[in-house]
Each structure stands twice: as structure tokens, then as C-alpha cells.
Amino acid sequence: MESPPPLPLPVEELPESIRRFANPAAPKPAKAMAAKGLVPVKGADLVTLLAQLAADADPDVAQTARDALSALPDAVLLPAVEGKLHPSVAAALAVHFEDREDVLERLVQSAATPDETIVRIARTCSERLSEIIAVNQQRLLAAPAIVEALYKNKNTRMSTADRLVELCARNGVELHGIPAFQAHVEAIMGQLIAEPTEEPLPSDLAFTEALNEDHDELAVEIDKVDKSEEIKAKFKPLSFRIREMNTAEKLRLTIVGDAAARSILVRDPNKLVSFAAISSPSMTMAEAAGIAHSKEVGEDILRYIGNRKEWVRSYEIKRALLFNPKTPVGIALKFLGHLRANDLKALSRSRGIPNALKTAAKQRLQKKGQS
């Protein structure tokens, strides 16, 4: 997907009626007058002119044009936005009016708006706008990045996310930006997919309530203590909500949820869910360190952490894996040579650690003469 070129545009790409004033090389007095809206142009040409000048190299001209653009009457602005604007102008308007839902609505409904701009809007738009974007199946299939943006937007209904995943799967479109896409497809296979509705479904409301409880209050501390019981106590209501979710809902929560949700989902008995949580693009190194301490996660989760090159640059993660008795021995042995002497000594005396690992730790201490 190609992004439209940034403003200001070269003069040959501008409507002829505004070239004299919108030319980046035009004299400042001409641009300053035009930036105030004092030239005889209307509608889409006026909006294009102000958007062009709002990106002018002269800060005074640019600020004046931005102010004039913001002050345009709805009777002028909204019809112009619905018209055929240059893709770069449409993209600039999406940024300038990011808090104006009425403007964004007209942009997403216009065939002239570039896909990249729709993606930008879809990432953070309201539930209402996400529903409008989600019904344009032809555009979604042609630009799967829009579907990915909607899927990752917390405001998109869960039933809509299911419907979009099913649409793409049915048409052979794979969403590479959603790591758990195939697992989600498998989870909804054979289910009745809800049609678009005016109001959210009860299941949509339940999913939203879970997101509202998941405020990322979980500060995963890099600590030597397994905090899994503390996590459970603090997020008991959220854990109950997650327990009632179906697999598809859990998979999406690994993407749109915060650290509190991921700390629960990574312990899910369904390996599709737990793996989606640990491999979520939102998973941080600090979270991974906390998970590496946990004796409640599966070996496959610890193996995944131990094989993530960027994560195992952290000494604390390597140490956590070595002291976790559930870490596969083959993974733990890779990091033995990185342990500091005091940690190596503690490891050689730790209870619950596999004998092979303890023996290797003792041998390394003997070589260093610190047994």
C-alpha cells in the first residue's frame, strides 16, 4: 500500500484555479492572503488551498492556513470533504480534523480517500466509525491493512472483528499483521457469524467491559520473586471475565488488551491462546521477564522466551529462565555461561532445579575455583 506524497504538493498537481496562490514558490504576500481565505475560490478548491498552505515552509503562512481551515463553516467543509480531493489533501485532513467525527465519517465514505488514510483513521476511530468502515467489503479485501487496523482498535466490536476475520478467510486473504489470524480463523470455524447490527451485541458489551477493567495497572517488575499469586489477587475480576470468553475473544484480547490481560492469557490452558499472548506485538521485555519467573506457564512459553534474541539480551530474563524449574534444560544450559558467580552458586544449590542443570552449574564453579 503506497502512502500519498506529503504536502505541499508540486504546483502541477494542484487545481489550476489555486496554483497562483498555492505554489510553494509563490511570493509570501500572495500566500499570506490566500491563507486567510481571501481569494475567490470555493468548495474543494478552497479546502485544498488551505490544506496546501497549512504545510507551507513559512511558519506564519502555515499557522494562518491551519486556523482558517479549522474555522471553515460546515456548509463549506463537509461537502468538500465528500468530493474528489487529492489523496494527499485527504490524508492531511484526516490528521488536521482527527477530533472531528463528522469530517472523518465523510472521509471514510469517500472513494477518493486513499487506503492509507482509511488505515490511519481505523486504528483509533470510534465504534460508530469502525462499523461504517467495516461494511465496505470491497475496499477491505483490496486493502487488508484496514482490517488489521480495525482488529487492533479497542473500539471495534468483537462481533465485527469476527466478521472481518471470516470475510478475509472466506476470500483467501491472510492478515499478516495479526499473528494469531489462523488461530482466530480456526476458533470461529463452524460458528454462526453475526450480521452487522445497529446496537452492539451482549457479547460485544461483555468484551468491552473486560477491556475497561484491563487498565494496564499491572507494572510487571523485574524481580526474583514469582509474583503470580499477587497477580491473581489483584486481577481476580478480570480473570473471571477472561475465563468466560471464547477462544476467538481471548485471541483478540492478546492484541488489544494490556499487560494485566496478557499476564492471565499467557497461562491459559489452550496453547493457541497462551502462545498468542506471549507472541503478541504488545508484549514487552519487562512483561516477558515477569513471565519467565512464573512456574505456572508451560514449557513452550519459556522456550519461546528463551529463543527471542532481543529478550535474552536481558540478564534478568536469562537468570529467571535458569532458576525456573519448568524451563527446558536445553534452553537453560545456553545461558549458564552468562550467570554471575553468586547466581551460579545459588543455582547449584537450588531445590527443584533439574539435576543436569545443577551439575553443570557445579562443574562451572569448580572450573572457576569457586565451589
PyMOL commands that set and color helices and strands:
alter all, ss='L'
color gray80, all
select helices_A, chain A and resi 11-13+16-22+28-35+43-53+59-70+74-82+87-96+101-109+115-124+127-134+137-142+144-152+158-170+181-188+202-213+228-234+236-243+247-256+259-265+271-278+285-293+299-307+315-323+329-338+341-349+355-368
alter helices_A, ss='H'
color red, helices_A
deselect
rebuild
show_as cartoon
